[in-house]
Amino acid sequence: MKERYLLQMGGSTSLFNATVLLLNFLFLSIKTKYFAYFKAGISFVSILNKLAVVALFFTMLGTQNVQAADNHNEAELPEVTIMASPFENHTELDMAQPVSVLEGDRLLYKQESSLGDTLSGELGVASSSFGPGAGRPLIRGLDGPRIQILENGIDTLDVSSLSADHAVTVESINASKIEVLRGPSTLLYGGGAIGGVVNVVTNKIPRRIFKKLTGNFGARGNTSTQEKSGSFNASGSVGNNISLNASGFRRKTNDYGIPGSQNRNDPNHGKKGTVKNSGTDSGGGSIGGSIIGSRGYIGGSLSRSESKYGIPSEEAPKIDLVKNRYDIAGELDRPVVGFEKLKVKMGYSDYRHTEFENTGAVGSVFNNQGIDSRAELLHRPVKGWKGVLGVQVKDRDFSAAGEETIVPKTNSRNTGVFLIEERHWNNFHLDVGARYEHASVDPKSANNSRKYDLYGVSIGGKWKPTDGYSIGLSGTRGQRAPATEELYTSGAHHATETFQTGNQTLKKETSNNLDLSLSKTSGAIRWQTNFFYNYFENYIYYANADTDSNGIADRVDEEGTADPDGELLVQNIAQGGATFYGVEAEIKFIFKPKVLDLRLFTDYVRARLNSGGNIPRTTPQRFGLEWNHRSGPWKLNLMTTHVLKQNKRAALETSTRGYTMINLTAGYTMKMNRSTKLTVFLQGKNLMNEDVRLHTSYLKDFAPRPGRALLIGVRGQF
């Protein structure tokens, strides 16, 4: 039966094959409550789960006939320039590394209060989810200091990588687009990008002259979180060479609603239907300007962001953070002989983060002053090769004070130089590069300082054998210095309900990554499949302690005294070899261009320690369906995601049940005049009112995701 099924999928009846695949995904994407009572139904779902990726691949191989039969539906994908690339006018289709871009209506409809939650539906991306106030993206199962969060190509310079309960201080609500580079990007951005990059693109520093005032405004409300939010963004020009920008936002939410009990292990604990201490109150604004000439521009911006939010843990702490940021950016064409362009960027941040106990007393205060600066020179072609020579300097002064301080005052510095070259031959593109980086971590305490020399190399190619098809292959070896918290943490961390101990003898972490991508970007059926394999030397992770080897994780009280009923789980920093591998795949059926399309997708990551066992909080496999229909001013979107149960858990880690998330959006766009339009949209989220718990979250057993919600919003563009 299985053999016949796969044979059919690889046959010539491509439309039939695609239909079979569609039915498979539909079955996977709709919750089968009634089938749960039948063993046959359960077995069938299990088989489909295992065959889905294989079926998708074989269907892709058989789509040529559909394209030939539907040439009238031919429509090339719009080219989206990737700002995180060092080369001019590079698009998704030019890059050997898998890239996702969220913009336009997709960004509007997917916006959440945290960056991680906003991106969690993208291929290979999940969220650490610490309630609405804090959620950092995970890429291919990697998180924390391995994922570089950027704003316009510069580090956010906050402390979100220090712990999952710390918010990312860059907002998606005023972003023009968000770029996700899946896989190592260490050559450009250093060891902090060993797992991937998220670049939030804004218009804080204008790069062009505007003929008229241009921008947008918006507002939205949510019944589950009781959200009330608003934003604006405006850019304009004065005279022939000065452009200005101003933006701002405000968001306020209350404790959000859930289907049942907050604590999965104790249904009688806490108020049913509500996650306590999950409210947020955040806002911010920026002003910026540029002088623009015939050979480039120079500009700067000043921004401030504030956020007050609760952590829905047993201890119920609250966080109040403030960040002031200053940015400078500029470009100059033909700066010196032999070079086409000079790019410079610099960001400075003054960050303060106060954690309050549930009594209102100050538990700890974090201060972080950081600067990230980079310069890139693009040289003219030499025997067909174009390249970028760059330098990056990052400096950070971190301090913490208070009774709950567990990380010492520390100065860290990273200085890197890199060279990336590329060449094109008709339908083939090759890029190679190397980076050297010196990293130092100097604690202002009795702890030992550490210094690391980090090296990175990369080679990648993309071949387009025929129009619309491409094959990409890239290999990267990159290194990361241990983060401050991995080296020196020692003490109770109430937000994560853990007692953590670092390791001052940690070695540098090395990633050896291989990516293979196959894609079809034109025609009635389009698809992409990415396979990745990442072998880590000296992988750093938090491991649950079990000192008496009884199979029960150690627990202590807040003083660190052993107590089986203690509120804190003991975690120690460990290091060893690890392997991550997986697949990301999607197929898109364009029944009528710009009118009706259907997207099916899946992603899977397997993360194991070479010594045995699994990596903690690994993303479970997902299957999804997205349906879009446009009719005149109306747009309908149905998004269904089925997440499988995560049984591949780390030592002393609990399993997490699967769930199905269904969201439905209806939008209506009105043209007010030739240049102004207004979009009103209504969303139903988690329509089946599922008890959604994320395996990637420290709080999965104590804080599920919001239940059924109705969201209404408006966005104007002018």
C-alpha positions as a printed Julia matrix, in Angstrom:
718×3 Matrix{Float64}:
   0.0    0.0     0.0
   2.74   2.45    1.02
   4.77   1.64   -2.13
   1.75   2.16   -4.39
   0.98   5.47   -2.68
   4.48   6.83   -3.18
   4.51   5.6    -6.79
   1.34   7.54   -7.47
   2.82  10.66   -5.96
   5.76  10.49   -8.34
   3.64   9.82  -11.43
   2.6   12.07  -14.23
  -0.88  12.98  -12.93
   0.45  15.93  -11.02
  -2.88  17.62  -10.34
  -4.23  14.42   -8.82
  -1.04  14.09   -6.77
  -1.4   17.62   -5.51
  -5.0   16.93   -4.55
  -4.0   13.85   -2.57
  -1.37  15.89   -0.78
  -3.92  18.6    -0.04
  -6.27  16.08    1.54
  -3.41  14.74    3.65
  -2.6   18.13    4.99
  -6.26  18.95    5.57
  -6.61  15.82    7.62
  -3.53  16.72    9.63
  -4.55  20.32   10.11
  -8.04  19.77   11.54
  -8.39  18.43   15.04
  -9.67  14.9    15.0
 -11.48  14.81   18.36
 -13.84  12.07   17.35
 -11.2    9.95   15.69
  -9.35   9.82   18.98
 -11.76   7.14   20.1
 -10.85   4.86   17.26
  -7.51   3.06   17.07
  -7.68   2.93   13.31
  -7.99   6.68   13.1
  -5.0    7.17   15.38
  -2.91   4.77   13.32
  -3.88   6.53   10.12
  -2.83   9.93   11.48
   0.48   8.47   12.64
   1.21   7.08    9.17
   0.34  10.36    7.52
   2.64  12.25    9.87
   5.57  10.07    8.81
   4.76  10.23    5.11
   3.85  13.89    4.77
   7.31  15.24    4.06
   8.09  12.41    1.65
   4.79  12.91   -0.12
   5.43  16.61   -0.42
   8.81  15.99   -2.05
   7.44  13.54   -4.57
   4.57  15.85   -5.41
   7.06  18.62   -6.09
   8.85  16.4    -8.59
   5.64  15.87  -10.45
   4.41  19.44  -10.8
   5.94  20.2   -14.21
   2.84  19.09  -16.06
   0.6   21.35  -14.06
   2.81  24.28  -14.92
   2.68  23.43  -18.61
  -1.09  23.12  -18.52
  -1.56  26.41  -16.68
   0.84  28.84  -18.28
  -1.95  31.39  -18.26
  -1.52  31.48  -14.5
   2.18  32.26  -14.75
   3.19  35.02  -12.36
   6.66  35.55  -11.02
   7.18  36.11   -7.32
   7.74  39.75   -6.44
  11.38  40.44   -5.75
  12.02  41.51   -2.17
  15.37  43.11   -1.41
  17.08  41.63    1.65
  18.48  44.42    3.8
  20.49  41.95    5.95
  22.56  41.01    2.88
  25.82  42.94    2.34
  25.24  43.12   -1.42
  23.1   45.61   -3.26
  19.66  44.5    -4.44
  19.99  40.9    -3.23
  16.62  39.15   -3.1
  15.38  35.91   -1.56
  15.96  34.22   -4.91
  19.64  35.26   -4.99
  20.66  33.82   -1.63
  21.92  30.29   -1.07
  20.85  30.57    2.57
  17.12  30.08    3.24
  15.41  33.42    3.88
  11.87  34.37    4.88
  10.41  37.87    4.63
   7.29  39.0     6.45
   5.76  42.21    5.12
   2.55  43.83    3.91
  -0.73  42.21    4.9
   1.02  39.07    6.17
   2.92  41.18    8.68
  -0.18  43.17    9.59
  -2.31  40.1    10.31
   0.41  38.2    12.18
   1.5   40.94   14.57
   1.58  39.98   18.24
   2.85  41.78   21.31
   6.24  40.02   21.16
   8.6   39.46   18.25
   8.79  35.71   18.9
   5.01  35.3    18.76
   4.83  37.42   15.59
   7.27  35.16   13.75
   6.29  31.8    15.26
   4.34  30.67   12.19
   7.2   31.2     9.75
   9.08  28.18    8.44
  11.57  26.94   11.02
  10.66  29.63   13.57
   9.09  29.18   17.03
   8.82  31.36   20.14
  10.21  31.02   23.65
   6.93  32.64   24.82
   7.11  34.07   28.32
   3.66  35.58   28.18
   2.61  38.53   25.99
   5.41  40.72   27.35
   8.38  38.57   26.37
   8.91  36.13   23.54
  12.12  35.63   21.62
  12.32  33.81   18.26
  13.83  30.33   18.04
  15.2   29.22   14.67
  15.6   25.52   13.89
  15.54  24.69   17.61
  18.23  27.24   18.52
  17.6   30.19   20.8
  19.12  32.74   23.19
  22.6   34.02   22.31
  22.68  31.95   19.11
  19.98  34.04   17.4
  20.94  37.59   16.51
  18.07  40.09   16.71
  18.78  43.21   14.64
  17.08  46.51   14.0
  18.08  47.82   10.59
  21.19  45.64   10.64
  22.38  46.65   14.14
  22.08  44.68   17.39
  19.05  45.55   19.53
  21.52  46.02   22.44
  19.13  44.78   25.12
  19.41  41.82   27.5
  16.82  39.57   25.84
  19.48  36.92   25.13
  20.34  36.8    28.85
  17.1   34.99   29.71
  13.84  34.09   28.0
  11.82  36.32   30.38
  13.55  39.47   29.1
  11.69  41.26   26.33
  13.1   42.01   22.88
  13.08  45.79   22.64
  12.33  46.12   18.95
   8.69  46.45   17.88
   7.11  44.83   14.85
   4.1   47.18   14.92
   6.02  49.92   13.05
   8.21  47.64   10.95
   8.07  47.8     7.17
   9.25  44.18    7.0
  10.97  41.49    9.04
  13.7   39.29    7.53
  14.55  35.86    8.91
  17.83  34.23    7.85
  17.61  30.58    8.8
  20.98  29.04    9.53
  24.36  30.5    10.52
  25.11  34.12    9.6
  28.33  34.4    11.59
  30.4   35.87    8.77
  28.38  39.08    8.78
  27.18  39.31   12.37
  29.54  37.27   14.52
  29.06  34.42   16.97
  25.67  35.72   18.11
  24.28  34.7    14.72
  25.49  31.09   14.85
  21.86  29.9    14.61
  20.3   32.61   12.45
  19.32  36.26   12.17
  16.11  38.24   12.56
  16.32  41.74   11.08
  13.48  44.17   11.79
  13.48  46.87    9.11
  12.07  50.29    9.98
  12.18  53.74    8.4
  13.74  55.51   11.41
  16.59  56.8     9.24
  15.18  57.7     5.79
  17.25  56.67    2.78
  15.43  58.59    0.03
  13.57  61.78   -0.84
   9.78  61.7    -0.51
   7.57  63.6    -2.96
   4.86  63.83   -0.3
   4.16  62.85    3.28
   4.15  59.02    3.42
   3.34  56.66    6.25
   0.72  54.68    8.08
  -1.33  54.52   11.26
  -3.2   51.74   12.98
  -5.21  50.59   15.97
  -6.44  47.23   17.23
  -8.27  45.52   20.08
  -8.34  41.91   21.33
 -11.05  40.27   23.44
  -8.79  37.67   25.07
  -5.91  39.93   26.11
  -8.14  43.04   26.23
  -5.52  44.67   24.07
  -5.8   48.33   23.14
  -3.01  49.47   20.85
  -2.23  52.18   18.35
   0.69  53.26   16.19
   1.81  55.77   13.57
   4.74  56.16   11.2
   5.33  59.16    8.94
   8.14  60.18    6.57
   8.54  63.29    4.48
  11.1   65.59    2.93
  12.06  69.23    3.35
  13.58  70.75    0.27
  15.6   68.62   -2.1
  17.97  66.83    0.27
  16.5   66.45    3.77
  14.13  63.65    4.82
  12.53  63.21    8.25
  10.73  60.39   10.04
   8.63  60.14   13.2
   6.96  57.07   14.67
   5.29  55.94   17.87
   3.17  53.22   19.42
   1.28  52.32   22.59
  -0.05  48.92   23.66
  -1.87  47.9    26.84
  -3.19  44.44   27.7
  -4.67  42.77   30.77
  -4.41  39.23   32.12
  -5.49  37.08   29.2
  -8.17  34.42   28.96
  -7.61  30.67   28.55
  -9.94  27.68   28.05
  -9.38  26.07   31.46
  -6.86  26.0    34.29
  -3.55  27.79   34.24
  -1.56  25.04   35.96
  -1.68  21.81   33.98
  -0.45  19.77   36.94
  -2.89  21.28   39.42
  -6.26  22.14   37.83
  -7.5   23.59   41.11
  -4.61  26.03   41.42
  -5.27  29.62   40.5
  -8.2   31.3    38.82
  -9.75  29.32   36.0
 -10.02  30.97   32.63
  -7.27  33.54   33.26
  -3.48  33.63   33.32
  -2.63  35.89   36.21
   0.14  38.48   36.04
   0.24  38.43   32.23
  -0.76  42.03   31.52
   1.49  44.46   29.64
   1.83  48.2    29.18
   4.35  49.33   26.57
   5.05  52.28   24.33
   7.72  54.14   22.49
   8.63  56.58   19.8
  11.41  57.75   17.52
  12.51  60.71   15.44
  15.09  60.59   12.7
  16.42  62.45    9.73
  18.87  62.25    6.84
  20.76  64.48    4.47
  20.56  62.89    1.04
  22.79  63.73   -1.87
  23.62  62.4    -5.31
  26.26  60.0    -3.93
  24.53  58.77   -0.77
  23.14  59.84    2.56
  23.99  60.35    6.22
  21.41  60.28    8.97
  20.57  59.52   12.56
  17.7   58.72   14.89
  16.75  58.89   18.54
  14.28  56.4    20.0
  12.88  55.46   23.38
  10.93  52.38   24.4
   9.28  51.49   27.7
   7.6   48.28   28.76
   5.96  47.07   31.94
   4.87  43.46   31.95
   4.21  40.55   34.27
   5.75  37.09   34.18
   3.0   34.46   34.63
   5.08  32.19   36.86
   4.45  30.98   40.41
   6.47  33.86   41.86
   4.59  36.4    39.65
   7.37  39.0    39.22
   6.88  42.19   37.22
   9.39  43.88   34.95
   9.8   47.55   34.11
  12.28  48.33   31.35
  13.38  51.53   29.64
  15.72  51.84   26.67
  17.1   54.94   25.0
  18.78  54.32   21.68
  20.81  56.44   19.27
  21.58  55.36   15.69
  23.74  56.69   12.86
  23.79  55.3     9.33
  25.18  56.39    6.01
  26.2   55.32    2.53
  28.67  56.85    0.08
  29.02  55.87   -3.56
  32.54  55.63   -4.99
  34.31  56.55   -1.72
  37.8   55.74   -3.03
  39.3   54.32   -6.2
  38.42  50.66   -6.64
  35.37  50.65   -4.41
  31.71  51.1    -5.33
  30.19  51.91   -1.96
  30.92  52.53    1.72
  28.26  51.64    4.29
  28.49  52.64    7.95
  26.11  51.93   10.81
  26.31  52.49   14.54
  23.89  52.05   17.39
  24.24  52.98   21.05
  21.79  51.87   23.73
  21.27  52.81   27.37
  19.06  50.11   28.86
  17.62  49.75   32.38
  15.56  46.78   33.52
  13.99  46.49   36.99
  12.44  43.28   38.32
   9.86  43.58   41.09
   8.76  40.81   43.43
   5.04  40.11   43.83
   5.18  42.18   47.03
   6.28  45.24   45.05
   9.83  45.16   46.42
  12.73  45.56   43.97
  14.37  42.21   43.37
  17.12  43.24   40.94
  18.09  46.03   38.58
  19.9   45.41   35.29
  21.82  48.13   33.46
  23.25  47.63   30.02
  25.12  50.16   27.93
  26.07  48.81   24.55
  27.4   49.94   21.21
  27.44  48.09   17.89
  29.23  49.61   14.92
  30.12  48.28   11.49
  31.6   49.5     8.25
  31.45  47.74    4.9
  33.34  48.48    1.68
  31.96  47.03   -1.57
  34.74  46.73   -4.12
  34.38  46.87   -7.87
  34.37  43.59   -9.81
  37.77  41.93  -10.13
  37.76  39.2   -12.78
  34.04  38.78  -12.23
  34.21  38.71   -8.44
  32.34  41.26   -6.32
  32.97  41.46   -2.62
  32.53  43.16    0.73
  35.28  43.9     3.21
  33.92  44.75    6.62
  34.73  45.41   10.25
  32.45  45.21   13.27
  33.04  46.32   16.87
  30.6   45.55   19.66
  31.06  46.65   23.27
  28.82  46.0    26.26
  28.9   47.13   29.89
  26.49  45.06   31.95
  25.7   45.35   35.63
  23.08  43.99   37.99
  22.27  44.94   41.59
  19.85  43.7    44.21
  19.12  40.67   46.35
  18.32  38.49   43.32
  21.41  39.41   41.3
  22.9   36.22   39.84
  25.24  37.63   37.15
  28.25  39.84   38.01
  29.07  43.22   36.52
  30.79  42.46   33.23
  32.4   44.19   30.28
  32.41  42.28   27.01
  33.88  43.24   23.65
  33.79  41.65   20.21
  35.92  42.86   17.3
  35.54  41.17   13.94
  36.78  41.55   10.37
  35.23  39.74    7.44
  35.45  39.31    3.69
  32.65  37.95    1.5
  33.02  37.44   -2.25
  30.52  36.39   -4.91
  30.51  35.63   -8.61
  27.84  34.9   -11.2
  28.05  32.62  -14.25
  24.86  32.75  -16.29
  22.65  30.48  -14.2
  25.1   29.8   -11.35
  26.02  31.93   -8.37
  28.86  31.26   -5.9
  29.76  33.05   -2.69
  32.65  32.45   -0.29
  33.7   34.23    2.85
  35.72  34.24    6.03
  35.66  36.05    9.37
  37.98  36.47   12.31
  36.64  37.72   15.63
  38.26  38.36   18.99
  35.92  38.18   21.99
  36.69  39.05   25.6
  34.55  38.79   28.73
  35.83  40.64   31.8
  33.78  40.28   35.03
  34.34  42.96   37.65
  34.5   40.38   40.44
  36.56  37.46   41.66
  35.56  35.48   38.57
  38.13  34.82   35.88
  38.12  36.84   32.66
  38.02  34.94   29.38
  39.29  35.61   25.86
  38.43  33.76   22.67
  39.66  33.8    19.08
  36.8   32.88   16.78
  37.0   31.83   13.14
  34.37  31.35   10.49
  34.31  30.23    6.85
  31.48  29.75    4.43
  30.9   28.62    0.85
  27.58  28.52   -0.93
  26.2   28.21   -4.4
  22.89  28.5    -6.19
  22.19  26.89   -9.54
  19.19  27.66  -11.72
  19.04  24.77  -14.2
  16.01  26.32  -15.92
  13.69  29.26  -15.46
  11.81  29.11  -12.18
  13.87  26.29  -10.63
  16.88  26.53   -8.32
  19.13  24.34   -6.22
  21.13  25.86   -3.38
  23.9   24.33   -1.32
  25.88  26.04    1.43
  28.31  25.0     4.14
  29.34  27.12    7.12
  31.71  26.68   10.01
  31.23  29.32   12.69
  32.17  29.83   16.33
  30.58  31.52   19.33
  32.12  32.63   22.61
  30.16  31.64   25.73
  27.77  34.36   26.88
  28.21  36.15   30.2
  25.29  34.34   31.8
  26.6   30.94   30.64
  29.94  31.61   32.3
  29.01  33.35   35.53
  25.35  32.83   36.45
  24.9   31.6    40.0
  21.69  31.73   42.0
  17.91  31.73   41.99
  16.13  32.95   38.87
  12.52  33.35   39.95
  11.1   34.26   36.53
  12.08  30.87   35.11
  11.6   29.15   38.49
  15.12  27.74   38.32
  18.34  27.79   40.34
  21.08  28.16   37.73
  24.83  27.68   37.89
  27.23  28.69   35.11
  30.62  27.27   34.16
  33.71  29.5    33.92
  35.72  26.85   32.05
  33.47  26.72   28.98
  35.12  26.35   25.59
  34.02  28.18   22.49
  31.06  26.65   20.69
  31.54  25.58   17.05
  28.81  25.02   14.46
  29.32  22.98   11.28
  26.22  23.56    9.18
  25.12  22.21    5.79
  22.05  23.52    3.94
  20.45  22.06    0.81
  17.53  23.9    -0.79
  15.32  22.99   -3.75
  12.73  25.43   -5.05
  10.33  26.31   -7.83
   9.38  29.99   -7.9
   7.06  30.37  -10.87
   4.0   28.74  -12.37
   0.7   27.54  -10.95
   2.45  25.41   -8.35
   5.45  26.7    -6.47
   7.43  25.04   -3.73
  10.56  25.02   -1.66
  12.25  22.4     0.45
  15.2   23.01    2.77
  17.24  20.28    4.39
  19.75  21.21    7.09
  22.33  19.41    9.18
  24.18  21.19   11.98
  26.88  19.47   14.04
  27.97  21.37   17.16
  31.27  20.97   18.91
  31.07  21.99   22.59
  27.38  22.84   22.51
  26.35  24.83   25.62
  23.02  24.17   27.33
  21.23  24.15   30.68
  20.79  20.61   32.03
  18.39  19.61   34.8
  20.3   18.22   37.8
  19.7   14.8    39.35
  22.43  14.35   41.96
  21.05  11.13   43.45
  20.2    9.57   40.04
  16.64   8.73   41.08
  15.1   10.04   37.87
  13.62  13.06   39.62
  14.98  16.53   38.95
  16.61  18.26   41.92
  14.71  21.11   43.53
  15.82  23.74   46.02
  14.43  26.7    47.9
  15.42  30.25   47.01
  18.51  29.97   49.21
  19.74  26.98   47.23
  19.02  24.43   49.99
  17.92  21.01   48.72
  14.17  20.52   49.1
  12.11  17.94   47.12
   9.18  20.33   47.31
  11.27  23.43   46.61
   9.97  26.06   44.24
  13.11  26.12   42.08
  14.37  23.54   39.58
  18.16  23.07   39.66
  19.88  23.65   36.31
  23.59  23.56   35.59
  25.42  24.72   32.49
  26.75  21.73   30.55
  28.76  21.34   27.35
  29.15  18.57   24.79
  28.64  17.56   21.17
  25.18  17.99   19.68
  23.49  17.42   16.33
  20.56  19.34   14.84
  18.95  18.28   11.57
  15.61  18.71    9.91
  13.51  19.88    6.99
  11.37  22.88    6.05
   8.99  22.52    3.15
   6.08  24.33    1.61
   4.02  24.11   -1.54
   1.8   26.86   -2.93
  -1.1   26.34   -5.34
  -1.97  29.5    -7.28
  -5.43  28.83   -8.63
  -5.8   32.41   -9.83
  -3.0   34.98   -9.42
  -3.76  37.64   -6.81
  -7.18  36.09   -6.25
  -6.99  32.55   -4.86
  -4.08  30.52   -3.53
  -3.37  27.77   -1.05
  -0.16  27.09    0.87
   0.76  23.88    2.68
   3.82  23.69    4.88
   5.69  21.63    7.43
   8.88  21.98    9.45
  10.74  19.47   11.56
  13.85  19.63   13.7
  15.62  16.84   15.57
  18.08  17.93   18.23
  20.19  15.39   20.13
  23.21  15.31   22.37
  25.98  13.12   21.01
  26.42  11.62   24.46
  22.78  10.5    24.42
  19.49  12.24   25.1
  17.67  15.18   23.55
  18.17  18.92   23.63
  15.78  20.66   26.07
  12.73  22.51   24.71
  13.11  21.33   21.11
  10.47  22.57   18.68
   7.95  19.84   17.76
   6.99  19.11   14.17
   4.28  21.25   12.6
   1.95  20.95    9.62
   0.02  23.88    8.28
  -2.46  25.13    5.75
  -2.94  28.73    4.63
  -5.76  29.74    2.27
  -6.04  33.21    0.74
  -8.93  34.63   -1.28
  -9.21  38.16   -2.62
 -12.32  39.6    -4.2
 -12.3   43.3    -4.98
 -11.7   45.14   -1.71
 -12.15  41.95    0.35
  -9.41  39.61    1.52
  -9.95  36.36    3.43
  -7.23  34.34    5.12
  -7.5   30.98    6.85
  -4.47  29.72    8.75
  -4.48  26.26   10.32
  -1.47  24.84   12.13
  -1.31  21.37   13.61
   1.52  20.86   16.11
   2.42  17.3    17.03
   2.97  16.04   20.54
   6.59  16.42   21.65
   7.76  13.13   23.14
  11.42  13.58   22.27
  12.18  15.3    25.54
  15.42  15.95   27.38
  16.35  14.18   30.6
  13.91  15.06   33.38
  11.82  17.1    30.95
   8.07  16.51   30.55
   6.24  15.81   27.28
   3.92  18.36   25.7
   0.62  17.49   24.02
  -0.14  18.51   20.47
  -2.75  21.0    19.39
  -4.42  22.56   16.38
  -4.57  26.31   15.97
  -7.13  27.8    13.57
  -7.17  31.53   12.78
  -9.53  33.27   10.35
  -9.09  36.82    9.05
 -11.36  39.01    6.95
 -10.09  42.37    5.69
 -11.73  45.17    3.7
  -9.65  47.87    1.99
 -11.11  51.22    0.95
  -9.37  53.74   -1.28
  -9.95  57.16    0.23
  -8.18  58.95   -2.63
  -5.4   58.29   -5.12
  -2.73  57.85   -2.45
  -4.62  56.94    0.72
  -6.23  53.64    1.63
  -7.83  52.27    4.77
  -7.96  48.59    5.75
 -10.38  47.29    8.37
  -9.89  43.69    9.48
 -11.49  41.19   11.81
  -9.68  38.12   13.14
 -10.84  35.04   14.96
  -7.89  33.49   16.8
  -7.66  30.0    18.26
 -11.19  29.37   17.07
 -11.34  25.88   18.6
 -10.35  27.34   21.99
  -7.45  24.93   22.35
  -5.35  24.61   25.51
  -2.1   25.53   23.72
   1.15  24.9    25.6
   4.46  25.5    23.86
   7.2   22.96   24.46
   9.74  25.72   23.82
   8.57  27.71   26.84
   9.84  27.43   30.42
   6.26  28.2    31.48
   4.46  25.59   29.39
   2.94  23.81   32.41
   1.94  27.02   34.12
   0.99  29.48   31.38
  -0.82  28.27   28.24
  -1.32  30.53   25.25
  -4.49  32.69   25.0
  -7.78  30.98   24.27
 -10.39  31.92   21.68
 -10.22  35.61   20.81
 -11.78  38.17   18.5
  -9.48  40.89   17.22
 -10.54  43.98   15.32
  -8.1   46.4    13.74
  -7.7   49.24   11.3
  -4.69  50.38    9.31
  -4.38  53.43    7.12
  -1.68  54.11    4.55
  -0.97  57.47    3.0
